[in-house]
Amino acid sequence: MSRVAIVASLEREVRPLVKEWRVSEKEHAGRGFRFFENGEIVLVCGGIGAEAARRAAEAVIAIYSPKLIYSAGFAGALDPALKVADIVQPQRLVNVGDGSSVHLDRGEGVLVSFGSVANPAQKIKLRDSFSALAVDMEAAAVARAAEARRVEFAVVKVISDEFDFSFPSMERFIDPNGQFLEMRFAQFAALRPWLWPQVARLARNSSRASRALCDRLRKVTAESDAIGSGAHAVEEVNRR
């Protein structure tokens, strides 16, 4: 059992956090998952997109029985005031696909989960329709898995691309399992020199965002672990 579980998309988003954690390979529902374990905290990288996130959330809940599960990772800014490496912990999460929403115990603003990587025009529509701060692809799916199994849910996202950042569609570089096809992307970019400045900017932004995300996750998981340890101690005293 673990007190806290974290569902991220890609390992590169959380590498500074998990680089020294124990790695465990386990199966659930016929699929293999790579779990990173550190005491009573476990993290799984499910892949990009709602289906990949749902599978990962269901796996980590079934195997580790956490008390709290976080959806963590990169997000796109819908508010022009948000900059790369800014942390978003929303008070409300909206699933754009079906209009459902989740109200969280703490945080501020709105995060929307969208079915694809949002381009600048889509960002404007999402911002205007939902008065949202940021957009991701996975949080709503993790929230649904947590609700179905009565696990407490929270969100920690970091801005990796600002409101006005524009780049060709990334959908072609995501495989059916939600994994980013780095070699295909590298070959695509190598043949288009006019994209090189944007690729370099994307890499810098991702590195900064990853460090900021991992710093915040260290803090929030430490707080959650301390609260859980206190509650566990109270239970033990009450039993006596």
Contacts in CASP RR format, 6 or more apart in sequence:
PFRMAT RR
TARGET T0000
AUTHOR 0000-0000-0000
METHOD contacts of the structure
MODEL  1
MSRVAIVASLEREVRPLVKEWRVSEKEHAGRGFRFFENGEIVLVCGGIGA
EAARRAAEAVIAIYSPKLIYSAGFAGALDPALKVADIVQPQRLVNVGDGS
SVHLDRGEGVLVSFGSVANPAQKIKLRDSFSALAVDMEAAAVARAAEARR
VEFAVVKVISDEFDFSFPSMERFIDPNGQFLEMRFAQFAALRPWLWPQVA
RLARNSSRASRALCDRLRKVTAESDAIGSGAHAVEEVNRR
1 40 0 8 1.000
1 64 0 8 1.000
1 65 0 8 1.000
1 66 0 8 1.000
2 37 0 8 1.000
2 39 0 8 1.000
2 40 0 8 1.000
2 41 0 8 1.000
2 42 0 8 1.000
2 64 0 8 1.000
2 65 0 8 1.000
2 66 0 8 1.000
3 40 0 8 1.000
3 41 0 8 1.000
3 66 0 8 1.000
3 67 0 8 1.000
3 68 0 8 1.000
3 224 0 8 1.000
3 225 0 8 1.000
3 228 0 8 1.000
4 40 0 8 1.000
4 41 0 8 1.000
4 42 0 8 1.000
4 66 0 8 1.000
4 67 0 8 1.000
4 68 0 8 1.000
4 69 0 8 1.000
4 70 0 8 1.000
4 221 0 8 1.000
4 224 0 8 1.000
4 225 0 8 1.000
5 41 0 8 1.000
5 42 0 8 1.000
5 43 0 8 1.000
5 44 0 8 1.000
5 60 0 8 1.000
5 61 0 8 1.000
5 64 0 8 1.000
5 66 0 8 1.000
5 68 0 8 1.000
5 69 0 8 1.000
5 70 0 8 1.000
6 14 0 8 1.000
6 41 0 8 1.000
6 42 0 8 1.000
6 43 0 8 1.000
6 44 0 8 1.000
6 69 0 8 1.000
6 70 0 8 1.000
6 72 0 8 1.000
6 217 0 8 1.000
6 221 0 8 1.000
7 43 0 8 1.000
7 44 0 8 1.000
7 46 0 8 1.000
7 53 0 8 1.000
7 56 0 8 1.000
7 57 0 8 1.000
7 60 0 8 1.000
7 69 0 8 1.000
7 70 0 8 1.000
7 71 0 8 1.000
7 72 0 8 1.000
7 138 0 8 1.000
7 142 0 8 1.000
8 14 0 8 1.000
8 43 0 8 1.000
8 44 0 8 1.000
8 45 0 8 1.000
8 46 0 8 1.000
8 72 0 8 1.000
8 73 0 8 1.000
9 45 0 8 1.000
9 46 0 8 1.000
9 47 0 8 1.000
9 48 0 8 1.000
9 49 0 8 1.000
9 52 0 8 1.000
9 53 0 8 1.000
9 73 0 8 1.000
9 74 0 8 1.000
9 137 0 8 1.000
9 138 0 8 1.000
9 178 0 8 1.000
10 45 0 8 1.000
10 47 0 8 1.000
10 48 0 8 1.000
10 179 0 8 1.000
10 180 0 8 1.000
11 18 0 8 1.000
11 45 0 8 1.000
12 206 0 8 1.000
12 210 0 8 1.000
13 45 0 8 1.000
13 72 0 8 1.000
13 73 0 8 1.000
13 74 0 8 1.000
13 206 0 8 1.000
13 209 0 8 1.000
13 210 0 8 1.000
13 213 0 8 1.000
14 36 0 8 1.000
14 43 0 8 1.000
14 45 0 8 1.000
14 72 0 8 1.000
14 73 0 8 1.000
14 210 0 8 1.000
14 213 0 8 1.000
14 214 0 8 1.000
14 217 0 8 1.000
15 210 0 8 1.000
15 214 0 8 1.000
16 210 0 8 1.000
16 211 0 8 1.000
16 214 0 8 1.000
17 43 0 8 1.000
17 213 0 8 1.000
17 214 0 8 1.000
17 217 0 8 1.000
17 218 0 8 1.000
18 36 0 8 1.000
18 38 0 8 1.000
18 43 0 8 1.000
21 36 0 8 1.000
21 37 0 8 1.000
21 38 0 8 1.000
21 43 0 8 1.000
22 36 0 8 1.000
22 37 0 8 1.000
22 38 0 8 1.000
23 34 0 8 1.000
23 35 0 8 1.000
23 36 0 8 1.000
23 37 0 8 1.000
24 34 0 8 1.000
24 35 0 8 1.000
24 36 0 8 1.000
24 37 0 8 1.000
25 32 0 8 1.000
25 33 0 8 1.000
25 34 0 8 1.000
25 35 0 8 1.000
26 32 0 8 1.000
26 33 0 8 1.000
26 35 0 8 1.000
26 59 0 8 1.000
26 63 0 8 1.000
27 33 0 8 1.000
28 55 0 8 1.000
28 58 0 8 1.000
28 59 0 8 1.000
28 62 0 8 1.000
28 63 0 8 1.000
29 55 0 8 1.000
29 58 0 8 1.000
29 59 0 8 1.000
31 55 0 8 1.000
31 59 0 8 1.000
33 44 0 8 1.000
33 46 0 8 1.000
33 56 0 8 1.000
33 59 0 8 1.000
33 60 0 8 1.000
34 44 0 8 1.000
34 45 0 8 1.000
35 42 0 8 1.000
35 43 0 8 1.000
35 44 0 8 1.000
35 60 0 8 1.000
35 63 0 8 1.000
35 64 0 8 1.000
36 42 0 8 1.000
36 43 0 8 1.000
36 44 0 8 1.000
37 43 0 8 1.000
40 225 0 8 1.000
41 221 0 8 1.000
41 225 0 8 1.000
42 60 0 8 1.000
42 64 0 8 1.000
42 66 0 8 1.000
44 56 0 8 1.000
44 59 0 8 1.000
44 60 0 8 1.000
45 56 0 8 1.000
46 52 0 8 1.000
46 53 0 8 1.000
46 55 0 8 1.000
46 56 0 8 1.000
46 178 0 8 1.000
47 53 0 8 1.000
47 56 0 8 1.000
47 138 0 8 1.000
47 177 0 8 1.000
47 178 0 8 1.000
47 179 0 8 1.000
48 137 0 8 1.000
48 138 0 8 1.000
48 174 0 8 1.000
48 178 0 8 1.000
48 179 0 8 1.000
48 180 0 8 1.000
49 115 0 8 1.000
49 137 0 8 1.000
49 138 0 8 1.000
49 141 0 8 1.000
49 174 0 8 1.000
49 178 0 8 1.000
50 113 0 8 1.000
50 115 0 8 1.000
50 137 0 8 1.000
50 138 0 8 1.000
50 140 0 8 1.000
50 141 0 8 1.000
51 141 0 8 1.000
51 178 0 8 1.000
52 138 0 8 1.000
52 177 0 8 1.000
52 178 0 8 1.000
53 71 0 8 1.000
53 137 0 8 1.000
53 138 0 8 1.000
53 139 0 8 1.000
53 141 0 8 1.000
53 142 0 8 1.000
54 141 0 8 1.000
54 142 0 8 1.000
54 144 0 8 1.000
54 145 0 8 1.000
56 142 0 8 1.000
57 69 0 8 1.000
57 71 0 8 1.000
57 141 0 8 1.000
57 142 0 8 1.000
57 145 0 8 1.000
57 146 0 8 1.000
58 145 0 8 1.000
58 149 0 8 1.000
60 66 0 8 1.000
60 69 0 8 1.000
61 69 0 8 1.000
61 145 0 8 1.000
61 146 0 8 1.000
61 149 0 8 1.000
61 151 0 8 1.000
66 151 0 8 1.000
67 151 0 8 1.000
67 152 0 8 1.000
67 228 0 8 1.000
68 151 0 8 1.000
68 152 0 8 1.000
68 153 0 8 1.000
68 154 0 8 1.000
68 224 0 8 1.000
69 142 0 8 1.000
69 145 0 8 1.000
69 146 0 8 1.000
69 151 0 8 1.000
69 152 0 8 1.000
69 153 0 8 1.000
69 154 0 8 1.000
70 153 0 8 1.000
70 154 0 8 1.000
70 155 0 8 1.000
70 156 0 8 1.000
70 217 0 8 1.000
70 220 0 8 1.000
70 221 0 8 1.000
71 136 0 8 1.000
71 138 0 8 1.000
71 139 0 8 1.000
71 142 0 8 1.000
71 143 0 8 1.000
71 153 0 8 1.000
71 154 0 8 1.000
71 155 0 8 1.000
71 156 0 8 1.000
71 157 0 8 1.000
72 155 0 8 1.000
72 156 0 8 1.000
72 157 0 8 1.000
72 213 0 8 1.000
72 217 0 8 1.000
73 136 0 8 1.000
73 138 0 8 1.000
73 156 0 8 1.000
73 157 0 8 1.000
73 158 0 8 1.000
73 213 0 8 1.000
74 136 0 8 1.000
74 157 0 8 1.000
74 158 0 8 1.000
74 159 0 8 1.000
74 160 0 8 1.000
74 161 0 8 1.000
74 206 0 8 1.000
74 209 0 8 1.000
74 213 0 8 1.000
75 88 0 8 1.000
75 111 0 8 1.000
75 134 0 8 1.000
75 135 0 8 1.000
75 136 0 8 1.000
75 157 0 8 1.000
75 158 0 8 1.000
75 159 0 8 1.000
75 160 0 8 1.000
76 118 0 8 1.000
76 123 0 8 1.000
76 134 0 8 1.000
76 135 0 8 1.000
76 136 0 8 1.000
76 159 0 8 1.000
76 160 0 8 1.000
76 161 0 8 1.000
76 162 0 8 1.000
76 163 0 8 1.000
77 83 0 8 1.000
77 86 0 8 1.000
77 123 0 8 1.000
77 133 0 8 1.000
77 134 0 8 1.000
77 159 0 8 1.000
77 161 0 8 1.000
77 162 0 8 1.000
77 163 0 8 1.000
78 112 0 8 1.000
78 123 0 8 1.000
78 126 0 8 1.000
78 127 0 8 1.000
78 132 0 8 1.000
78 133 0 8 1.000
78 134 0 8 1.000
78 135 0 8 1.000
78 163 0 8 1.000
79 127 0 8 1.000
79 132 0 8 1.000
79 133 0 8 1.000
79 134 0 8 1.000
79 163 0 8 1.000
80 162 0 8 1.000
80 163 0 8 1.000
80 164 0 8 1.000
82 88 0 8 1.000
82 133 0 8 1.000
82 134 0 8 1.000
82 159 0 8 1.000
82 162 0 8 1.000
82 163 0 8 1.000
83 159 0 8 1.000
83 162 0 8 1.000
84 159 0 8 1.000
84 160 0 8 1.000
84 161 0 8 1.000
84 162 0 8 1.000
84 205 0 8 1.000
84 208 0 8 1.000
84 209 0 8 1.000
85 158 0 8 1.000
85 159 0 8 1.000
85 208 0 8 1.000
85 209 0 8 1.000
85 211 0 8 1.000
85 212 0 8 1.000
86 158 0 8 1.000
86 159 0 8 1.000
86 212 0 8 1.000
87 156 0 8 1.000
87 157 0 8 1.000
87 158 0 8 1.000
87 159 0 8 1.000
87 212 0 8 1.000
87 213 0 8 1.000
87 216 0 8 1.000
88 111 0 8 1.000
88 133 0 8 1.000
88 134 0 8 1.000
88 155 0 8 1.000
88 156 0 8 1.000
88 157 0 8 1.000
88 158 0 8 1.000
88 159 0 8 1.000
89 104 0 8 1.000
89 106 0 8 1.000
89 107 0 8 1.000
89 108 0 8 1.000
89 154 0 8 1.000
89 155 0 8 1.000
89 156 0 8 1.000
89 157 0 8 1.000
90 104 0 8 1.000
90 107 0 8 1.000
90 108 0 8 1.000
90 109 0 8 1.000
90 110 0 8 1.000
90 111 0 8 1.000
90 133 0 8 1.000
90 134 0 8 1.000
90 155 0 8 1.000
90 157 0 8 1.000
91 103 0 8 1.000
91 104 0 8 1.000
91 106 0 8 1.000
91 107 0 8 1.000
91 108 0 8 1.000
91 109 0 8 1.000
91 110 0 8 1.000
92 101 0 8 1.000
92 102 0 8 1.000
92 103 0 8 1.000
92 104 0 8 1.000
92 109 0 8 1.000
92 110 0 8 1.000
92 111 0 8 1.000
93 101 0 8 1.000
93 102 0 8 1.000
93 104 0 8 1.000
93 110 0 8 1.000
93 111 0 8 1.000
93 112 0 8 1.000
93 113 0 8 1.000
93 139 0 8 1.000
93 140 0 8 1.000
93 143 0 8 1.000
93 155 0 8 1.000
94 100 0 8 1.000
94 101 0 8 1.000
94 110 0 8 1.000
94 111 0 8 1.000
94 112 0 8 1.000
94 113 0 8 1.000
94 130 0 8 1.000
94 132 0 8 1.000
94 140 0 8 1.000
95 101 0 8 1.000
95 112 0 8 1.000
95 113 0 8 1.000
95 140 0 8 1.000
95 143 0 8 1.000
95 144 0 8 1.000
96 112 0 8 1.000
96 113 0 8 1.000
96 114 0 8 1.000
96 115 0 8 1.000
96 126 0 8 1.000
96 130 0 8 1.000
97 113 0 8 1.000
97 114 0 8 1.000
97 115 0 8 1.000
100 140 0 8 1.000
102 140 0 8 1.000
102 143 0 8 1.000
102 147 0 8 1.000
102 153 0 8 1.000
104 153 0 8 1.000
104 154 0 8 1.000
104 155 0 8 1.000
105 154 0 8 1.000
106 154 0 8 1.000
109 132 0 8 1.000
109 133 0 8 1.000
110 130 0 8 1.000
110 131 0 8 1.000
110 132 0 8 1.000
110 133 0 8 1.000
111 132 0 8 1.000
111 133 0 8 1.000
111 134 0 8 1.000
111 135 0 8 1.000
111 136 0 8 1.000
111 139 0 8 1.000
111 155 0 8 1.000
111 157 0 8 1.000
112 126 0 8 1.000
112 130 0 8 1.000
112 132 0 8 1.000
112 134 0 8 1.000
112 135 0 8 1.000
112 136 0 8 1.000
113 135 0 8 1.000
113 136 0 8 1.000
113 137 0 8 1.000
113 138 0 8 1.000
113 139 0 8 1.000
113 140 0 8 1.000
113 141 0 8 1.000
114 122 0 8 1.000
114 126 0 8 1.000
114 135 0 8 1.000
114 136 0 8 1.000
114 137 0 8 1.000
115 137 0 8 1.000
116 137 0 8 1.000
116 171 0 8 1.000
117 137 0 8 1.000
117 169 0 8 1.000
117 170 0 8 1.000
117 171 0 8 1.000
118 126 0 8 1.000
118 135 0 8 1.000
119 166 0 8 1.000
119 169 0 8 1.000
120 163 0 8 1.000
120 164 0 8 1.000
120 165 0 8 1.000
120 166 0 8 1.000
123 135 0 8 1.000
123 163 0 8 1.000
126 132 0 8 1.000
126 135 0 8 1.000
134 157 0 8 1.000
134 159 0 8 1.000
136 157 0 8 1.000
139 155 0 8 1.000
139 157 0 8 1.000
142 153 0 8 1.000
143 153 0 8 1.000
143 155 0 8 1.000
145 151 0 8 1.000
146 152 0 8 1.000
146 153 0 8 1.000
147 153 0 8 1.000
154 220 0 8 1.000
156 213 0 8 1.000
156 216 0 8 1.000
156 217 0 8 1.000
156 220 0 8 1.000
157 213 0 8 1.000
158 209 0 8 1.000
158 210 0 8 1.000
158 212 0 8 1.000
158 213 0 8 1.000
158 216 0 8 1.000
159 209 0 8 1.000
160 205 0 8 1.000
160 206 0 8 1.000
160 209 0 8 1.000
161 167 0 8 1.000
161 202 0 8 1.000
161 205 0 8 1.000
165 201 0 8 1.000
165 205 0 8 1.000
166 198 0 8 1.000
167 195 0 8 1.000
167 198 0 8 1.000
167 202 0 8 1.000
168 195 0 8 1.000
170 185 0 8 1.000
172 184 0 8 1.000
172 188 0 8 1.000
173 180 0 8 1.000
173 181 0 8 1.000
173 182 0 8 1.000
173 184 0 8 1.000
173 185 0 8 1.000
173 188 0 8 1.000
174 180 0 8 1.000
174 181 0 8 1.000
175 181 0 8 1.000
189 195 0 8 1.000
189 196 0 8 1.000
189 199 0 8 1.000
END
